[in-house]
Amino acid sequence: MSADGNAKYKTASAVASYVLQSVVGIVAPGMSVAAICNYSDALVSAHCKSVYRKEQGIERGISFPTTVSVNKVIQNYSPSSEDDYILREGDVVKIEIGVHIDGYISSAAHTTIATNSPEVAITDRRADAISAAYYASEVAVRMIRPGQTPRNLIKAIGLVASGFKCSVAEETFTCQIDRFVVSGNNTFANRFNPDVVVPETPFETGEFYTIDCTISTGDGQARASQYNPSIYQRDVNQHYSLKLRTSRSLFSEVCKRFSVFPFLMRDAIADNHTLKAGIGECVKSHLLVPFAVTTEKRNGDQYVAQFKVTVMCNFTGPIRLTRALPMPSVQSSTTIPTDSEIGQILGLDFEQAALPELPLLKLNIQTPVPVIDQSVPESSSMDTT
């Protein structure tokens, strides 16, 4: 990896870390999820525009739109105002952000609690899910070192989850990343599946990974939720002659405005809502791939927590690029003995990368505020079906 590439990974990680910290700080009962997502994406775009300004033609910005998935929703929830959700007291809130500078990617996610009493510790199953996801991510970071294997990492994440009587969520991955590549050769699911062959290619010096540790109090099986997809991605390997004029117009607009990274469909059709009629044919022909909003399959009050990190495999050991944020106030009855297999992994060292300072923004991005008073606890399930 060139010095320029390393610097751009670190800059992307600085943006992801700063924006994630800013967004976590505004989570509260009464906040609109749509407003939080829009605010976060605006921050990412503004900070990306403030760096590498002297490089002509450099592409930079969002590598994955901000998602704010609540309670048992697993991933990919970035709603429009029509599909919005207002946070309630006690909601488990997962925030994921993706950034790239010149194609060099950094992703980060954090779980917090929407509450007006942050000093009061959560002790129920929400604490188990959050603790399990947090420690799974801390274990995973320490295992991205030369010679270590995906099989061992999957085993370790599963041990952490089962220790807290939780499950690793389906469709969550450790992805090898490269320039403009979000899912490289050594990419694998973090949930063990006996029917899937796990790559035995060991991690090597100079590789970069994003690790998505998403843990559920349920079985971890994912199903499509009641929410329509809002995030799509072009499949650049597919070619098809679209029949409908609206489909051709939509795909032309997507190709013109978005590169290889996922995007929000509402941004693509914002200037011409009639293009929405072309989504079906573009998806059916596999030119566009939707990211389903998935939820825990088991019914009832289940909770899903997520922590995601970007890591470099160095010859000295792991170098964590994105910064860790403090856990919310949770207290699980489960502890990890220091002499256990997981405890010993947690005792391993890793390096936190020194990230560059970001320029102060000249653009004033208005911080959203709660839209209604949600100080009284209510039902905390986004998807009760």
SESE-673127 format. One line per 3 residues: number of its first residue (from 1); their letters; for each residue z, y, x of C-alpha. Coordinates in Angstrom, 3 decimals, padded with zeros to 6 digits. Each point is the difference from the previous one (the first is absolute). Last residue first. Layout:
REM SESE-673127
NUM	a	Z:Y:X  ... .
REM end
This chain:
REM SESE-673127
385	ttd	013.243:-008.581:-044.934  002.733:002.297:001.196  -002.096:002.080:002.370 .
382	mss	001.565:003.228:001.211  003.529:-001.379:-000.315  003.039:002.198:000.485 .
379	sep	001.285:000.340:-003.552  001.883:003.258:-000.087  002.714:001.730:002.035 .
376	vsq	000.844:003.574:-001.105  -000.951:002.555:002.667  -003.655:-000.151:-001.015 .
373	div	-000.525:003.691:-000.826  -003.730:000.592:-000.306  -002.874:001.117:002.217 .
370	pvp	001.782:-000.415:003.306  -001.505:002.269:002.681  -003.194:-000.231:002.018 .
367	tqi	-000.177:001.671:003.429  -002.737:002.621:000.188  -002.250:-000.311:003.018 .
364	nlk	-000.100:003.287:001.922  -002.861:-000.128:002.492  000.783:001.350:003.464 .
361	llp	001.527:-003.328:000.947  002.116:-000.056:003.135  -001.655:-002.012:002.753 .
358	lep	001.175:-003.602:000.395  002.256:-001.055:002.861  -001.296:-003.044:001.829 .
355	laa	001.607:-003.435:-000.368  002.122:-001.710:002.655  -000.408:-003.688:-000.747 .
352	qef	003.104:-001.978:-000.941  000.399:-002.902:002.412  001.270:-003.455:-000.905 .
349	dlg	003.027:-002.032:001.001  001.074:-003.375:-001.368  003.320:-000.287:-001.844 .
346	liq	-001.746:-000.183:-003.366  -001.663:-003.192:001.242  003.440:-001.461:000.759 .
343	gie	001.260:000.881:-003.461  -003.011:-001.683:-001.569  000.685:-003.268:001.826 .
340	sdt	003.719:000.286:-000.756  002.557:001.124:002.610  000.174:003.575:-001.330 .
337	pit	000.735:-001.255:-003.496  -002.169:001.747:-002.637  002.000:001.253:-002.997 .
334	tss	-000.393:-000.594:-003.721  002.224:001.840:-002.502  -002.533:002.816:000.048 .
331	qvs	001.066:003.620:000.285  -002.557:002.692:-000.682  000.017:003.731:000.743 .
328	pmp	-003.642:000.626:000.810  -001.199:-001.166:003.408  -000.525:002.633:002.656 .
325	lar	-003.634:000.579:001.018  -001.783:-001.955:002.724  -002.663:001.835:001.977 .
322	tlr	-003.602:-001.172:000.194  -001.229:-001.063:003.443  002.280:-002.911:000.900 .
319	ipg	-000.752:-001.280:003.477  000.527:-003.746:000.264  000.504:-001.689:003.390 .
316	tfn	-000.539:000.917:003.646  -003.617:-001.221:-000.049  -000.516:002.135:-003.094 .
313	cmv	-000.694:-001.080:-003.579  -000.272:003.219:-001.990  001.740:000.363:-003.350 .
310	tvk	-000.603:001.695:-003.342  002.738:-000.503:-002.581  000.404:-000.842:-003.673 .
307	fqa	003.181:-000.368:-002.029  -000.173:-001.176:-003.596  002.395:-000.880:-002.823 .
304	vyq	-000.687:-001.888:-003.244  002.439:-000.285:-002.891  000.243:-002.377:-002.923 .
301	dgn	001.506:000.878:-003.354  -001.666:-002.483:-002.315  -003.192:-001.978:000.274 .
298	rke	-001.189:-001.788:003.140  -003.503:001.050:001.032  001.034:002.844:002.331 .
295	ttv	-002.563:002.773:-000.403  -003.481:000.786:001.217  -002.068:003.174:-000.233 .
292	afp	-003.407:-001.371:000.882  -001.893:001.535:002.902  -003.605:000.261:-001.205 .
289	vll	-002.952:-001.010:002.214  -003.206:002.019:-000.263  -003.438:-001.347:000.884 .
286	hsk	001.050:-003.367:-001.384  -002.812:-000.050:-002.609  002.595:-000.264:-002.770 .
283	vce	001.979:002.863:001.544  -002.988:002.362:000.148  -001.071:-001.115:-003.498 .
280	gig	003.415:000.747:-001.487  000.539:003.318:001.789  -003.183:001.584:-001.346 .
277	akl	001.487:001.275:-003.260  002.531:002.026:002.007  -002.919:002.109:001.227 .
274	thn	000.201:001.910:-003.294  003.134:001.664:001.395  -002.046:002.246:002.268 .
271	dai	001.901:002.288:002.379  003.109:-002.221:000.212  -002.026:-003.218:000.164 .
268	adr	000.636:-000.897:003.647  003.500:001.499:000.022  000.985:-002.059:-003.054 .
265	mlf	-001.304:-003.079:001.815  002.630:000.418:002.692  -001.179:-001.163:003.411 .
262	pfv	000.143:-003.028:002.308  -001.377:000.498:003.526  -003.536:-000.733:001.167 .
259	sfr	-001.288:003.554:-000.507  000.395:002.164:-003.079  -001.866:003.062:-001.311 .
256	kcv	-003.705:-000.840:000.253  000.327:-003.740:-000.462  002.243:000.514:-003.035 .
253	esf	-002.368:002.561:-001.550  -002.977:-002.318:000.487  001.958:-002.838:-001.572 .
250	lsr	000.787:002.128:-003.037  -003.581:001.212:-000.392  -001.384:-003.516:000.297 .
247	str	002.507:-001.285:-002.555  -000.764:002.908:-002.352  -003.726:-000.775:000.259 .
244	lkl	000.577:-003.629:-000.910  -001.903:-002.777:001.778  001.698:-000.142:003.401 .
241	syh	-002.024:-001.604:002.788  002.576:-001.941:001.977  001.206:-000.135:003.586 .
238	qnv	003.424:-001.189:001.162  001.279:000.206:003.582  001.310:003.555:-000.393 .
235	drq	002.424:-001.105:-002.687  001.110:003.407:-001.248  003.641:000.332:-000.922 .
232	yis	001.812:000.751:-003.239  003.379:001.391:-001.062  000.773:000.903:-003.642 .
229	pny	000.297:-003.505:-001.385  001.010:-000.181:-003.676  003.693:-000.395:-000.773 .
226	qsa	001.304:-002.814:-002.198  000.786:-002.077:003.066  -002.081:-002.651:001.738 .
223	raq	002.119:-002.881:001.199  001.840:-000.615:003.248  002.313:-002.895:000.803 .
220	gdg	003.043:001.158:001.969  002.246:-002.508:-001.754  002.405:002.704:-001.160 .
217	tsi	002.330:002.205:002.047  -003.133:001.189:001.768  -000.784:000.871:003.641 .
214	tcd	-002.804:002.064:001.511  -000.203:000.078:003.802  -003.355:001.577:000.842 .
211	ity	-000.643:-000.120:003.751  -002.738:002.209:001.438  -001.237:-001.222:003.367 .
208	feg	-001.431:001.309:003.270  -001.195:-002.124:002.925  000.219:001.172:003.616 .
205	tef	001.867:-003.020:001.328  -000.647:-003.133:-002.009  001.491:-001.622:-003.092 .
202	pte	-000.576:-003.733:-000.085  -002.967:-001.502:-001.864  001.494:-002.769:-002.106 .
199	pvv	-001.629:001.204:-003.195  001.801:-001.321:-003.090  -001.982:-002.562:-001.998 .
196	vdp	000.601:000.540:-003.697  000.952:-002.829:-002.372  003.639:-000.088:001.148 .
193	nfr	000.395:003.692:-000.919  002.592:002.019:001.879  000.197:003.631:-001.078 .
190	naf	-000.794:002.478:002.782  -003.731:-000.409:-000.540  -002.110:000.128:003.155 .
187	tnn	-002.179:002.280:002.123  -000.983:-000.946:003.558  -003.703:000.774:-000.423 .
184	gsv	000.365:003.582:-001.210  001.079:001.531:-003.316  000.021:003.804:-000.101 .
181	vfr	-002.939:000.517:002.385  -001.211:003.593:000.502  001.304:-000.169:003.592 .
178	diq	002.107:-003.113:000.234  002.616:-001.671:-002.110  001.543:-003.470:-000.041 .
175	ctf	001.477:-000.383:-003.430  003.319:-001.572:-000.987  -000.404:-000.601:-003.680 .
172	tee	001.275:000.276:-003.552  -001.991:-001.762:-002.706  002.958:-002.022:-001.285 .
169	avs	003.535:001.317:000.258  002.511:-001.634:002.347  002.821:-001.454:-002.067 .
166	ckf	003.684:000.823:-000.493  003.310:-001.837:000.250  001.129:002.393:002.793 .
163	gsa	-000.292:-002.772:002.582  -003.264:-001.067:-001.639  -001.572:003.353:000.873 .
160	vlg	001.226:-000.005:003.603  -001.165:-003.560:000.557  -003.416:000.783:-001.492 .
157	iak	-000.472:002.949:002.358  000.922:-002.263:002.934  -002.399:-002.769:-001.027 .
154	iln	-002.877:002.456:-000.421  000.714:001.402:003.483  000.127:-003.481:001.519 .
151	rpt	-003.346:-000.926:-001.527  -001.535:003.312:001.109  000.698:-000.878:003.647 .
148	qgp	001.948:001.506:002.921  -001.789:-000.139:003.361  -000.023:003.775:000.584 .
145	rim	002.440:001.869:-002.267  -000.076:000.921:-003.671  003.214:-001.896:-000.785 .
142	rva	002.373:002.979:000.180  -001.927:001.843:-002.703  000.172:-003.045:-002.281 .
139	ves	003.790:-000.213:000.228  000.422:003.656:-000.940  -002.481:-000.421:-002.850 .
136	ayy	001.851:-003.043:-001.333  003.268:001.916:000.363  -001.258:002.783:-002.257 .
133	aas	-001.653:-002.295:-002.538  003.141:-002.145:-000.314  002.303:003.011:-000.272 .
130	iad	-002.148:001.587:-002.699  -000.285:-003.214:-002.025  003.706:-000.844:000.293 .
127	arr	001.119:003.534:-000.846  -002.149:000.000:-003.128  001.716:-003.233:-000.937 .
124	dti	003.289:001.860:-000.560  002.131:002.001:002.458  -001.495:003.511:-000.020 .
121	ave	002.249:002.358:001.964  000.965:003.343:-001.550  -000.767:002.856:002.433 .
118	psn	-003.497:000.434:-001.430  001.392:001.082:-003.396  -002.901:001.743:-001.772 .
115	tai	-002.090:-003.103:000.517  -003.522:-001.213:000.644  000.621:-002.746:002.544 .
112	tth	-001.983:-000.378:003.223  -002.559:-002.314:001.519  -002.178:000.928:002.982 .
109	aas	-003.611:-000.496:000.997  -002.078:000.824:003.060  -003.618:-000.274:001.054 .
106	siy	-001.788:001.233:003.120  -003.710:-000.227:000.679  -002.308:001.164:002.771 .
103	gdi	-003.267:000.827:-001.799  -000.339:003.485:001.533  003.570:000.711:-001.086 .
100	hvg	001.140:-002.283:-002.787  002.826:000.045:-002.514  001.420:-002.426:-002.572 .
97	iei	003.127:000.571:-002.103  002.156:-002.376:-002.046  002.966:001.001:-002.164 .
94	kvv	002.125:-002.648:-001.740  002.464:001.278:-002.625  002.786:-002.162:-001.445 .
91	dge	001.040:001.823:-003.177  003.714:000.718:-000.418  -000.316:003.144:-002.112 .
88	rli	-003.485:000.260:-001.378  -003.326:000.989:001.533  -002.681:001.299:-002.352 .
85	ydd	-003.108:-002.198:-000.166  -003.564:001.229:-000.236  -002.967:-001.844:-001.488 .
82	ess	-001.628:003.102:-001.549  001.063:002.259:002.895  -001.855:-002.323:002.352 .
79	psy	001.924:-002.789:001.618  000.331:-001.158:003.594  001.453:-003.505:-000.340 .
76	nqi	-001.462:-002.266:002.718  002.938:-002.380:000.532  002.755:-002.331:-001.191 .
73	vkn	001.068:001.395:-003.375  003.430:-001.508:-000.686  001.914:003.281:000.524 .
70	vsv	-002.414:002.860:000.680  -003.179:000.241:002.040  -000.764:003.418:001.483 .
67	ttp	-003.387:-000.199:001.707  -001.487:002.549:002.386  -003.713:-000.467:000.531 .
64	fsi	-001.014:-002.231:002.926  -001.695:001.196:003.188  000.535:003.646:-000.969 .
61	gre	-001.188:002.652:002.438  -002.140:000.230:003.092  -003.687:-000.078:000.948 .
58	igq	-000.919:001.875:003.175  -003.210:002.004:-000.244  000.903:002.506:002.701 .
55	ekr	003.218:-000.479:001.923  001.728:003.392:000.255  002.099:-000.548:-003.131 .
52	yvs	001.600:-003.129:001.409  003.001:000.555:-002.314  000.519:002.369:-002.962 .
49	kch	-002.516:-001.791:-002.241  002.119:-003.145:000.189  003.084:001.956:-001.065 .
46	asv	-001.783:001.415:-003.043  -001.472:-003.338:-001.086  003.313:-001.826:000.325 .
43	lad	001.889:002.748:-001.838  -002.528:000.018:-002.855  000.244:-003.792:-000.255 .
40	syn	003.790:000.242:-000.245  -000.065:002.699:-002.656  -002.547:-001.908:-002.093 .
37	cia	002.054:-003.198:000.227  003.244:001.804:-000.922  -001.672:001.765:-002.936 .
34	avs	-001.369:-003.295:-001.340  003.444:-001.596:000.316  001.503:002.831:-002.050 .
31	mgp	003.573:000.800:000.986  002.715:-000.138:-002.664  002.442:-001.991:002.084 .
28	avi	-000.404:000.838:003.680  -002.383:-000.601:002.895  -000.456:003.298:001.862 .
25	gvv	001.314:-001.154:003.392  -002.061:-003.184:000.011  -003.084:002.240:-000.086 .
22	sql	001.016:002.040:003.041  000.981:-003.069:002.029  -003.289:-001.688:-000.876 .
19	vys	-001.915:003.150:000.960  001.668:000.195:003.409  -000.424:-003.691:000.793 .
16	ava	-003.634:-000.181:-001.113  -000.904:003.195:001.892  001.754:-001.143:003.183 .
13	sat	-001.601:-003.424:-000.345  -003.473:001.572:-000.187  000.861:001.994:003.117 .
10	kyk	001.228:-003.112:001.775  -003.136:-001.981:-000.849  -002.041:003.021:001.149 .
7	ang	001.785:000.110:003.353  -000.525:-003.713:000.549  -003.714:000.368:-000.737 .
4	das	-000.341:002.903:002.436  001.865:-001.916:002.717  -002.486:-002.818:-000.438 .
1	m	000.996:-003.413:-001.335 .
REM end
